[in-house]
Amino acid sequence: MTSLKRFALATAICAFLASAALYAQFNAGFYTLQGPGSIRQTAPSAGSAGASYEIAAYTLYPAMLAAGDGEQEVASYCNTCHSTRYITMQPPLPADTWSAEVNKMAKTYGASIPDDATEKIMHYLQSHYTPENRKK
Amino acid sequence: MTIAREVSRRSFLWTLGASGAIGLAGRANVLGAFAQEPSAPRNVPDFTGPGANPYWNSVGPLVAEPQKSPLILLTDRPVQLETPRNYFLNVFTANDAFYVRWHLETLPNSVDLKEWRLHVEGNVGKPLTLTLDNLVTKFKASSIAAVNQCSGNSRSRLQPRVPGGQWGNGAMGNALWTGAKLREILDAADLKSGSVQLQFEGLDRGKGPEGFGSNRFMKSLDLSDPVLDEVLVAYSMNGQPLPMLNGFPVRLIVPGYFGTYWVKSLSWIRVLDKPDDNFWMKTAYRIPDTPGGSTTPDDVKAGKVKTVPIAKMPVRSFLISPDGSAKIPSGLPVRLRGIAFSGYGGITEVEVSVDNGASWRTAHLGADEGKFSFRTWELSWISPRPGRHGVAVRATDGEGHTQKDEMVWNPGGYLWSRIERQEIMVGAAE
């Protein structure tokens, strides 16, 4: 094993241990899928007398993305860090604003999206979410 | 009601008394005096734009998340929820109705207080690891009424529209926060010389790679900032523990400042010996260094815009009721009610115009809960002649700023604070 590889392995182990230490104290990032519909009341529950304070999973409300080429790439890559409601929530935006947004995700936020998928995502957003072509 | 219809109703009643029978035609006639075929409910559209959002709130569906009343959904992962307009009739916003804004999707569902600690570390003589019980028992409890408003509140008003959370006006709330004074905690940690900033971080993490803003959310304040004298590490919100979505077990309270600094599920306070250059300070949440924080798309493209971190909230005021969704009969006494607030010394005056800004009357202010709180206001109004009437409201704060009628524009969609207007339809009363 080269020293570089050893270093990489040690770094990975350290990162794993650090994240294990971080997540020992709380649970995070749980979502549950639920269809739209009427809002139900929740039954009151104060939980146990222990020191753990927990609530139910947050609810996912999947966005209705426009059907078209690139939809799959949007659903898989964009969904890594945030739900696609981040797209449908936006007002219709000009094509150059969409390319700037996709570039921001890749460069500023470090999203690792292959080049061809980046192109497809950009083209999809520009084909369905501009003032000229947005339908829903 | 027309005279003809009144006469026909009377003759119908006479016929009813005389015959003791209800004729189908006559019944339809009397119902005509007060009933109409109901129209179908008109829902808001799924999105607004490219024009400004014309609605008071954003247009998402109502959803109920844990510990929350149905609120307006902006995004489900991470969770962003807006408070509907009617909740702002009260000076304090109920915990279950308080808006929610997280940046990173891995946000807490549970916290184990046996394990959880608030860490005070970095350039300190005595690093601290405090339990919630330590915070409650070792430090004096202080309370302050303070407004938390998202930097991007009302972003959907901007023209041209900018990407980001498309908030209406409901990304704000006021609560009575109780907790330990940050100054006392810092004193216990014994800050070393050469300290320049304090960095705050909560339990939320993102799926982005390490070193990017998509991985961790951190905000910093200058140690020389006088606001630090007011800052609390709050464990109580309106006399209750904080809802998980609003930052359980403790969150930072930065009175007068936009919500971006009010770090939720606060778990690390780092004393820095050089300015924080993480993404959320160096790149995000920055406003043009211009009067009112406004600029133009052309100046941004030309690279002419120098920016500074967003800080205090400019003065704003809102009409909450009536909300324009119901017609008001002419001649009826109506209570115009709303709220106002400012990060610059509280509210000294609220003025209301019922003629679209041509003339202004001073509203009656509600109880003073402190200069960082909402201030309720009220004005009685006799609804005038039938037709559309433009109601406008503007506030003046303790430092003498009065709301203007000017648009605000910057690429982040921050600082919207223009005079609010509401159209009220007055109908005929006879």
Chai-1 contact restraints between the chains, C-beta under 6 A:
chainA,res_idxA,chainB,res_idxB,connection_type,confidence,min_distance_angstrom,max_distance_angstrom,comment,restraint_id
A,A24,B,E115,contact,1.0,0.0,6.0,A-B,restraint_1
A,Q25,B,D112,contact,1.0,0.0,6.0,A-B,restraint_2
A,Q25,B,E115,contact,1.0,0.0,6.0,A-B,restraint_3
A,Q25,B,W116,contact,1.0,0.0,6.0,A-B,restraint_4
A,F26,B,P108,contact,1.0,0.0,6.0,A-B,restraint_5
A,F26,B,S110,contact,1.0,0.0,6.0,A-B,restraint_6
A,F26,B,V111,contact,1.0,0.0,6.0,A-B,restraint_7
A,F26,B,L203,contact,1.0,0.0,6.0,A-B,restraint_8
A,N27,B,N109,contact,1.0,0.0,6.0,A-B,restraint_9
A,N27,B,S110,contact,1.0,0.0,6.0,A-B,restraint_10
A,A28,B,T106,contact,1.0,0.0,6.0,A-B,restraint_11
A,A28,B,L107,contact,1.0,0.0,6.0,A-B,restraint_12
A,A28,B,P108,contact,1.0,0.0,6.0,A-B,restraint_13
A,G29,B,T106,contact,1.0,0.0,6.0,A-B,restraint_14
A,F30,B,N109,contact,1.0,0.0,6.0,A-B,restraint_15
A,Y31,B,R77,contact,1.0,0.0,6.0,A-B,restraint_16
A,I39,B,A64,contact,1.0,0.0,6.0,A-B,restraint_17
A,I39,B,P70,contact,1.0,0.0,6.0,A-B,restraint_18
A,A51,B,D112,contact,1.0,0.0,6.0,A-B,restraint_19
A,A51,B,L113,contact,1.0,0.0,6.0,A-B,restraint_20
A,A51,B,K114,contact,1.0,0.0,6.0,A-B,restraint_21
A,S52,B,S110,contact,1.0,0.0,6.0,A-B,restraint_22
A,S52,B,D112,contact,1.0,0.0,6.0,A-B,restraint_23
A,Y53,B,V111,contact,1.0,0.0,6.0,A-B,restraint_24
A,E54,B,S110,contact,1.0,0.0,6.0,A-B,restraint_25
A,I55,B,P66,contact,1.0,0.0,6.0,A-B,restraint_26
A,I55,B,N109,contact,1.0,0.0,6.0,A-B,restraint_27
A,I55,B,M244,contact,1.0,0.0,6.0,A-B,restraint_28
A,A56,B,P66,contact,1.0,0.0,6.0,A-B,restraint_29
A,Y58,B,E65,contact,1.0,0.0,6.0,A-B,restraint_30
A,Y58,B,V79,contact,1.0,0.0,6.0,A-B,restraint_31
A,L60,B,D76,contact,1.0,0.0,6.0,A-B,restraint_32
A,Y61,B,D76,contact,1.0,0.0,6.0,A-B,restraint_33
A,T80,B,K207,contact,1.0,0.0,6.0,A-B,restraint_34
A,C81,B,G206,contact,1.0,0.0,6.0,A-B,restraint_35
A,C81,B,K207,contact,1.0,0.0,6.0,A-B,restraint_36
A,C81,B,G208,contact,1.0,0.0,6.0,A-B,restraint_37
A,C81,B,S214,contact,1.0,0.0,6.0,A-B,restraint_38
A,S83,B,D76,contact,1.0,0.0,6.0,A-B,restraint_39
A,S83,B,R77,contact,1.0,0.0,6.0,A-B,restraint_40
A,R85,B,T75,contact,1.0,0.0,6.0,A-B,restraint_41
A,R85,B,D76,contact,1.0,0.0,6.0,A-B,restraint_42
A,Y86,B,T75,contact,1.0,0.0,6.0,A-B,restraint_43
A,M89,B,L74,contact,1.0,0.0,6.0,A-B,restraint_44
A,M89,B,Q166,contact,1.0,0.0,6.0,A-B,restraint_45
A,Q90,B,P163,contact,1.0,0.0,6.0,A-B,restraint_46
A,P91,B,G49,contact,1.0,0.0,6.0,A-B,restraint_47
A,P91,B,P50,contact,1.0,0.0,6.0,A-B,restraint_48
A,P91,B,R161,contact,1.0,0.0,6.0,A-B,restraint_49
A,P92,B,G49,contact,1.0,0.0,6.0,A-B,restraint_50
A,P92,B,P50,contact,1.0,0.0,6.0,A-B,restraint_51
A,L93,B,P163,contact,1.0,0.0,6.0,A-B,restraint_52
A,E101,B,P163,contact,1.0,0.0,6.0,A-B,restraint_53
A,Y109,B,G208,contact,1.0,0.0,6.0,A-B,restraint_54
A,Y109,B,F212,contact,1.0,0.0,6.0,A-B,restraint_55
A,Y109,B,S214,contact,1.0,0.0,6.0,A-B,restraint_56
A,G110,B,G208,contact,1.0,0.0,6.0,A-B,restraint_57
A,G110,B,P209,contact,1.0,0.0,6.0,A-B,restraint_58
A,G110,B,F212,contact,1.0,0.0,6.0,A-B,restraint_59
A,P131,B,P50,contact,1.0,0.0,6.0,A-B,restraint_60
A,K136,B,D46,contact,1.0,0.0,6.0,A-B,restraint_61
